Amino acid sequence: MPEAPYLLTPVLRKPGQHPLNAFRELLKQRHIPLYVYDVEDFELDLNNLRELGRL
């Protein structure tokens, strides 16, 4: 997992606000690494929620 700060591209990008490449360039200019949320991350989140009794 990357060190903070990191952003999830699909979550923060609003449709029509920035073309994807422009958004990635904005992250780069602000020294914010791009993070790809994958199936393993999702499964880990699900397990954590189950352990906390929130799922």
C-alpha positions, -999 to 999 in steps of 0.1 A, spaced: 0 0 0 14 34 -9 23 60 17 -1 88 24 -12 111 8 -27 92 -20 -60 96 -39 -83 72 -56 -88 84 -92 -124 71 -97 -136 85 -64 -123 121 -67 -127 127 -104 -161 141 -113 -173 133 -148 -167 162 -171 -147 182 -146 -112 172 -160 -102 148 -188 -85 119 -172 -50 128 -185 -54 164 -172 -65 150 -138 -34 128 -137 -12 157 -146 -28 177 -118 -20 149 -93 16 148 -106 20 186 -102 9 184 -66 32 154 -60 3 131 -52 9 96 -63 -17 78 -84 -32 48 -67 -50 20 -84 -76 3 -61 -77 -33 -71 -96 -65 -61 -71 -73 -34 -76 -39 -18 -114 -44 -20 -112 -78 -4 -90 -65 24 -115 -37 30 -143 -62 31 -125 -84 57 -117 -54 78 -153 -43 78 -164 -78 87 -139 -79 116 -153 -46 129 -188 -58 126 -198 -32 101 -207 -56 73 
